[in-house]
Amino acid sequence: MTSPEFIVEFDTSFAGRQSLIDTGNDSLFLWFNSDVSWDTNPRTVALHKHSEVDETVVMLSGEGYFLHGREQTTIVKSKWKAPCLLWMPADQYHRIVVTSEERAQSILIYSPSKTPLDTFTNIIGRAVTGVEVIFNDLPEESISREIFDHVPSSMIRVPS
């Protein structure tokens, strides 16, 4: 292995959650979910909040409501329809209610709260450039299980 980058394949036809990255040491946690909602028409809804992470959910299919607010008295619901991105900053109550009957697919990402980011234009503007390679001359290298040897197998899904 020449560098620490890796590829994690996942099966979009699999029903349920698949952990993509969760080492317990990195700054990100990601999972892919593909399932039918268990509460398409709820009467009451339990919300939650995280104090240390921002939560981002990329809804790839489905539709429903995004419940959100700083306090119990300020919670509102906003209609969403995929494809869309739902963002929940730390310390905000939230819950995603999927009302569609079909299987909804989503990618959930936890990242450290208040992570300072610059604009895309500025980040790209500071990128180190000037390296050019001949694509056809590059050696091809498979990604193997050994790059994950330091991570417990229950924490990350690796293609077989």
Secondary structure as GFF3:
##gff-version 3
##sequence-region A 1 160
A	DSSP	beta_strand	16	21	.	.	.	ID=ss1
A	DSSP	beta_strand	29	35	.	.	.	ID=ss2
A	DSSP	beta_strand	53	59	.	.	.	ID=ss3
A	DSSP	beta_strand	63	69	.	.	.	ID=ss4
A	DSSP	three_ten_helix	72	74	.	.	.	ID=ss5
A	DSSP	beta_strand	76	81	.	.	.	ID=ss6
A	DSSP	beta_strand	84	88	.	.	.	ID=ss7
A	DSSP	beta_strand	93	98	.	.	.	ID=ss8
A	DSSP	beta_strand	104	112	.	.	.	ID=ss9
A	DSSP	alpha_helix	120	125	.	.	.	ID=ss10
A	DSSP	three_ten_helix	135	137	.	.	.	ID=ss11
A	DSSP	three_ten_helix	145	148	.	.	.	ID=ss12
A	DSSP	three_ten_helix	153	155	.	.	.	ID=ss13
###
